[in-house]
Amino acid sequence: MLRLSTRGQYGVRAMFEITSGYPEQPVTIREIFERQNVSIPYLEQILNKLRKAGLIKSVKGPGGGYLLARKPEEISIASILNELEGPVAITSCLDPDEGCSRIDGCVIHLLWKALGANIEAYLETITLEDLVKKEPLFKVDGGADKHYRFNVV
């Protein structure tokens, strides 16, 4: 089963909350904690990484907190997850740090690579603005007899 780590899940949830203050109202870490029930020390780690990546900025002092560094429609879910999780690598053979000695003769490698590329492409199409507007993001076409083709990149 494919699973996203809590870091990725909480990062997207935190970014959703920060989007609620866009463009000028900073959102505090306490507000994110209260709305999303994520521990403050863990949020601090996640938000620091997102800040260093240039997705958010921090505002110091009274009335401070976090703001988006760009417009919500310019921040994709993929960009958030890439910063927190790295590129989509659904098997260890796709992980650049681990690699695989069987790539040249492994047909399954191509399947996993195509699936990962399609997941990444889909997440690139969803932005923070889409989440805030609650657009119908998960519409699935076709029935049980529909076959899907994925392009290997």
Disulfide bonds with the S-S distance in Angstrom:
none
